[in-house]
Amino acid sequence: MNPHFQPVAPEHASRLVNHGPTVLVTSAHQGRRNVMAAAWSMPVEFTPPRIAVVIDKKTFTRELVSASGAFALCIPGAALADLTYAVGNCSGRDIDKFARYGIEARPGPALGMPLVEAGCVAWLECRLLPEPHTEEAYDTSFGEVLAAAADSRVFANGRWSFRDDNPLLHTLHHLGAGHFVVASQTIRARPL
């Protein structure tokens, strides 16, 4: 367990994904597990905190999420750019990506979903919200956040803090074809 990870209050859980980071979606069911990268996730409700994430209906991850009724979103820092790209470009149907890429995961406190902390800056463990029409028609899955935690060196008191002294903890944002940008320079708006 990463000693820098601290629980995030439910009212701040949506802030972990509201800036559009690339996420690692983890899932597990009946002894099988998977991790994939997803570029599209966002908060959709504040209380209780709920999120949406796009997981293609044909993927192994979607199969596991549907079967287990649960998933986690782990938010990789810049240090995991290569790994994020790798797990997003192969299927877990044929290999255990955790074993292949040496990814350490611990079970989540609420639902036992695999949580990746090494190299990640936050995670959200979610219960799948059944939406039969949406699940059949679209690739979007909705989840209620049951537990969340973040690395206090970069997220504390409900706010991100991307600074020059923590560049490997800046979140990744996918541009396509293996290209990412990182959240880095923070500017503060002034009242007009």
Contacts in CASP RR format, 6 or more apart in sequence:
PFRMAT RR
TARGET T0000
AUTHOR 0000-0000-0000
METHOD contacts of the structure
MODEL  1
MNPHFQPVAPEHASRLVNHGPTVLVTSAHQGRRNVMAAAWSMPVEFTPPR
IAVVIDKKTFTRELVSASGAFALCIPGAALADLTYAVGNCSGRDIDKFAR
YGIEARPGPALGMPLVEAGCVAWLECRLLPEPHTEEAYDTSFGEVLAAAA
DSRVFANGRWSFRDDNPLLHTLHHLGAGHFVVASQTIRARPL
1 106 0 8 1.000
1 117 0 8 1.000
2 117 0 8 1.000
2 118 0 8 1.000
2 151 0 8 1.000
4 151 0 8 1.000
4 152 0 8 1.000
4 153 0 8 1.000
5 117 0 8 1.000
5 123 0 8 1.000
5 149 0 8 1.000
5 150 0 8 1.000
5 151 0 8 1.000
5 152 0 8 1.000
6 149 0 8 1.000
6 150 0 8 1.000
6 151 0 8 1.000
6 152 0 8 1.000
6 156 0 8 1.000
7 147 0 8 1.000
7 148 0 8 1.000
7 149 0 8 1.000
8 16 0 8 1.000
8 122 0 8 1.000
8 148 0 8 1.000
8 149 0 8 1.000
8 150 0 8 1.000
8 155 0 8 1.000
8 158 0 8 1.000
9 158 0 8 1.000
10 47 0 8 1.000
10 48 0 8 1.000
10 49 0 8 1.000
10 145 0 8 1.000
10 148 0 8 1.000
11 46 0 8 1.000
11 47 0 8 1.000
11 49 0 8 1.000
12 148 0 8 1.000
12 158 0 8 1.000
13 43 0 8 1.000
13 49 0 8 1.000
13 124 0 8 1.000
13 145 0 8 1.000
13 148 0 8 1.000
14 43 0 8 1.000
14 45 0 8 1.000
14 46 0 8 1.000
14 49 0 8 1.000
14 51 0 8 1.000
14 145 0 8 1.000
15 43 0 8 1.000
15 155 0 8 1.000
15 158 0 8 1.000
15 159 0 8 1.000
15 160 0 8 1.000
16 73 0 8 1.000
16 75 0 8 1.000
16 122 0 8 1.000
16 124 0 8 1.000
16 148 0 8 1.000
16 150 0 8 1.000
16 155 0 8 1.000
17 23 0 8 1.000
17 41 0 8 1.000
17 42 0 8 1.000
17 43 0 8 1.000
17 51 0 8 1.000
17 73 0 8 1.000
17 75 0 8 1.000
17 124 0 8 1.000
18 42 0 8 1.000
18 43 0 8 1.000
19 160 0 8 1.000
19 171 0 8 1.000
19 183 0 8 1.000
20 41 0 8 1.000
20 42 0 8 1.000
20 171 0 8 1.000
20 173 0 8 1.000
21 41 0 8 1.000
21 75 0 8 1.000
21 76 0 8 1.000
21 171 0 8 1.000
21 172 0 8 1.000
21 173 0 8 1.000
21 183 0 8 1.000
22 37 0 8 1.000
22 38 0 8 1.000
22 39 0 8 1.000
22 75 0 8 1.000
22 76 0 8 1.000
22 84 0 8 1.000
22 171 0 8 1.000
22 172 0 8 1.000
22 173 0 8 1.000
22 174 0 8 1.000
22 180 0 8 1.000
23 37 0 8 1.000
23 38 0 8 1.000
23 41 0 8 1.000
23 53 0 8 1.000
23 73 0 8 1.000
23 74 0 8 1.000
23 75 0 8 1.000
23 76 0 8 1.000
24 35 0 8 1.000
24 36 0 8 1.000
24 37 0 8 1.000
24 38 0 8 1.000
24 73 0 8 1.000
24 74 0 8 1.000
24 75 0 8 1.000
24 76 0 8 1.000
24 84 0 8 1.000
24 87 0 8 1.000
24 116 0 8 1.000
24 120 0 8 1.000
25 35 0 8 1.000
25 36 0 8 1.000
25 37 0 8 1.000
25 38 0 8 1.000
25 53 0 8 1.000
25 55 0 8 1.000
25 61 0 8 1.000
25 65 0 8 1.000
25 71 0 8 1.000
25 72 0 8 1.000
25 73 0 8 1.000
26 33 0 8 1.000
26 34 0 8 1.000
26 35 0 8 1.000
26 71 0 8 1.000
26 72 0 8 1.000
26 73 0 8 1.000
26 74 0 8 1.000
26 105 0 8 1.000
26 113 0 8 1.000
26 114 0 8 1.000
26 115 0 8 1.000
26 116 0 8 1.000
27 33 0 8 1.000
27 34 0 8 1.000
27 35 0 8 1.000
27 61 0 8 1.000
27 64 0 8 1.000
27 65 0 8 1.000
27 68 0 8 1.000
27 70 0 8 1.000
27 71 0 8 1.000
27 72 0 8 1.000
27 113 0 8 1.000
27 114 0 8 1.000
28 34 0 8 1.000
28 64 0 8 1.000
28 68 0 8 1.000
28 112 0 8 1.000
28 113 0 8 1.000
28 114 0 8 1.000
29 64 0 8 1.000
29 67 0 8 1.000
29 68 0 8 1.000
30 67 0 8 1.000
32 64 0 8 1.000
33 64 0 8 1.000
33 96 0 8 1.000
33 98 0 8 1.000
33 105 0 8 1.000
33 114 0 8 1.000
34 60 0 8 1.000
34 61 0 8 1.000
34 64 0 8 1.000
34 92 0 8 1.000
34 97 0 8 1.000
35 61 0 8 1.000
35 74 0 8 1.000
35 87 0 8 1.000
35 97 0 8 1.000
35 98 0 8 1.000
35 103 0 8 1.000
35 105 0 8 1.000
35 114 0 8 1.000
35 116 0 8 1.000
36 55 0 8 1.000
36 59 0 8 1.000
36 60 0 8 1.000
36 61 0 8 1.000
36 87 0 8 1.000
36 88 0 8 1.000
36 92 0 8 1.000
36 97 0 8 1.000
37 84 0 8 1.000
37 85 0 8 1.000
37 87 0 8 1.000
37 88 0 8 1.000
37 174 0 8 1.000
38 53 0 8 1.000
38 54 0 8 1.000
38 55 0 8 1.000
38 73 0 8 1.000
39 54 0 8 1.000
39 173 0 8 1.000
39 174 0 8 1.000
39 176 0 8 1.000
40 53 0 8 1.000
40 54 0 8 1.000
41 51 0 8 1.000
41 52 0 8 1.000
41 53 0 8 1.000
41 54 0 8 1.000
41 73 0 8 1.000
42 51 0 8 1.000
42 52 0 8 1.000
43 49 0 8 1.000
43 50 0 8 1.000
43 51 0 8 1.000
44 50 0 8 1.000
44 51 0 8 1.000
44 52 0 8 1.000
44 142 0 8 1.000
48 144 0 8 1.000
48 145 0 8 1.000
49 144 0 8 1.000
49 145 0 8 1.000
49 148 0 8 1.000
50 129 0 8 1.000
50 142 0 8 1.000
50 143 0 8 1.000
50 144 0 8 1.000
50 145 0 8 1.000
51 73 0 8 1.000
51 124 0 8 1.000
51 126 0 8 1.000
51 142 0 8 1.000
51 143 0 8 1.000
51 145 0 8 1.000
52 140 0 8 1.000
52 141 0 8 1.000
52 142 0 8 1.000
52 143 0 8 1.000
53 71 0 8 1.000
53 73 0 8 1.000
53 140 0 8 1.000
53 141 0 8 1.000
53 143 0 8 1.000
54 139 0 8 1.000
54 140 0 8 1.000
54 141 0 8 1.000
55 61 0 8 1.000
55 62 0 8 1.000
55 65 0 8 1.000
55 71 0 8 1.000
55 139 0 8 1.000
55 140 0 8 1.000
55 141 0 8 1.000
56 62 0 8 1.000
56 139 0 8 1.000
57 135 0 8 1.000
57 139 0 8 1.000
59 91 0 8 1.000
60 91 0 8 1.000
60 92 0 8 1.000
60 93 0 8 1.000
61 71 0 8 1.000
61 92 0 8 1.000
62 139 0 8 1.000
62 141 0 8 1.000
64 71 0 8 1.000
65 71 0 8 1.000
65 128 0 8 1.000
65 141 0 8 1.000
66 128 0 8 1.000
66 135 0 8 1.000
68 111 0 8 1.000
68 113 0 8 1.000
68 128 0 8 1.000
69 127 0 8 1.000
69 128 0 8 1.000
70 111 0 8 1.000
70 112 0 8 1.000
70 113 0 8 1.000
70 125 0 8 1.000
70 126 0 8 1.000
70 127 0 8 1.000
70 128 0 8 1.000
71 113 0 8 1.000
71 126 0 8 1.000
71 128 0 8 1.000
71 141 0 8 1.000
71 143 0 8 1.000
72 108 0 8 1.000
72 111 0 8 1.000
72 113 0 8 1.000
72 114 0 8 1.000
72 115 0 8 1.000
72 123 0 8 1.000
72 124 0 8 1.000
72 125 0 8 1.000
72 126 0 8 1.000
73 123 0 8 1.000
73 124 0 8 1.000
73 126 0 8 1.000
74 115 0 8 1.000
74 116 0 8 1.000
74 117 0 8 1.000
74 120 0 8 1.000
74 122 0 8 1.000
74 123 0 8 1.000
75 120 0 8 1.000
75 121 0 8 1.000
75 122 0 8 1.000
75 123 0 8 1.000
75 171 0 8 1.000
76 83 0 8 1.000
76 84 0 8 1.000
76 116 0 8 1.000
76 119 0 8 1.000
76 120 0 8 1.000
76 121 0 8 1.000
76 171 0 8 1.000
76 172 0 8 1.000
77 119 0 8 1.000
77 120 0 8 1.000
77 121 0 8 1.000
77 168 0 8 1.000
77 169 0 8 1.000
77 170 0 8 1.000
77 171 0 8 1.000
77 172 0 8 1.000
77 182 0 8 1.000
78 167 0 8 1.000
78 168 0 8 1.000
78 169 0 8 1.000
78 170 0 8 1.000
78 171 0 8 1.000
78 172 0 8 1.000
78 180 0 8 1.000
78 182 0 8 1.000
79 119 0 8 1.000
79 168 0 8 1.000
79 169 0 8 1.000
80 119 0 8 1.000
80 120 0 8 1.000
80 172 0 8 1.000
81 172 0 8 1.000
81 180 0 8 1.000
83 101 0 8 1.000
83 103 0 8 1.000
84 172 0 8 1.000
84 180 0 8 1.000
85 178 0 8 1.000
85 180 0 8 1.000
86 101 0 8 1.000
87 97 0 8 1.000
87 101 0 8 1.000
87 103 0 8 1.000
90 97 0 8 1.000
97 103 0 8 1.000
98 104 0 8 1.000
98 105 0 8 1.000
98 114 0 8 1.000
103 116 0 8 1.000
103 118 0 8 1.000
104 116 0 8 1.000
104 117 0 8 1.000
104 118 0 8 1.000
105 114 0 8 1.000
105 115 0 8 1.000
105 116 0 8 1.000
106 114 0 8 1.000
106 115 0 8 1.000
106 117 0 8 1.000
107 113 0 8 1.000
107 114 0 8 1.000
107 115 0 8 1.000
108 114 0 8 1.000
108 115 0 8 1.000
108 125 0 8 1.000
108 147 0 8 1.000
109 125 0 8 1.000
109 147 0 8 1.000
110 125 0 8 1.000
110 127 0 8 1.000
110 146 0 8 1.000
110 147 0 8 1.000
111 125 0 8 1.000
111 126 0 8 1.000
111 127 0 8 1.000
111 146 0 8 1.000
112 125 0 8 1.000
113 125 0 8 1.000
113 126 0 8 1.000
115 123 0 8 1.000
115 125 0 8 1.000
116 123 0 8 1.000
117 123 0 8 1.000
119 168 0 8 1.000
120 151 0 8 1.000
121 150 0 8 1.000
121 151 0 8 1.000
121 154 0 8 1.000
121 155 0 8 1.000
121 169 0 8 1.000
121 171 0 8 1.000
122 148 0 8 1.000
122 149 0 8 1.000
122 150 0 8 1.000
122 151 0 8 1.000
122 155 0 8 1.000
123 148 0 8 1.000
123 149 0 8 1.000
123 150 0 8 1.000
124 145 0 8 1.000
124 147 0 8 1.000
124 148 0 8 1.000
125 145 0 8 1.000
125 146 0 8 1.000
125 147 0 8 1.000
125 148 0 8 1.000
126 143 0 8 1.000
126 144 0 8 1.000
126 145 0 8 1.000
126 146 0 8 1.000
127 143 0 8 1.000
127 144 0 8 1.000
127 146 0 8 1.000
128 141 0 8 1.000
128 142 0 8 1.000
128 143 0 8 1.000
129 142 0 8 1.000
129 143 0 8 1.000
129 144 0 8 1.000
131 142 0 8 1.000
134 140 0 8 1.000
134 142 0 8 1.000
135 141 0 8 1.000
150 156 0 8 1.000
151 169 0 8 1.000
153 166 0 8 1.000
153 169 0 8 1.000
154 160 0 8 1.000
154 161 0 8 1.000
154 162 0 8 1.000
154 166 0 8 1.000
154 169 0 8 1.000
154 170 0 8 1.000
155 161 0 8 1.000
160 171 0 8 1.000
160 183 0 8 1.000
160 186 0 8 1.000
161 186 0 8 1.000
162 169 0 8 1.000
162 170 0 8 1.000
162 171 0 8 1.000
162 182 0 8 1.000
162 183 0 8 1.000
162 184 0 8 1.000
162 185 0 8 1.000
162 186 0 8 1.000
163 186 0 8 1.000
167 182 0 8 1.000
167 184 0 8 1.000
170 182 0 8 1.000
170 183 0 8 1.000
170 184 0 8 1.000
171 182 0 8 1.000
171 183 0 8 1.000
172 180 0 8 1.000
172 181 0 8 1.000
172 182 0 8 1.000
173 180 0 8 1.000
173 181 0 8 1.000
173 182 0 8 1.000
173 183 0 8 1.000
174 180 0 8 1.000
175 181 0 8 1.000
END
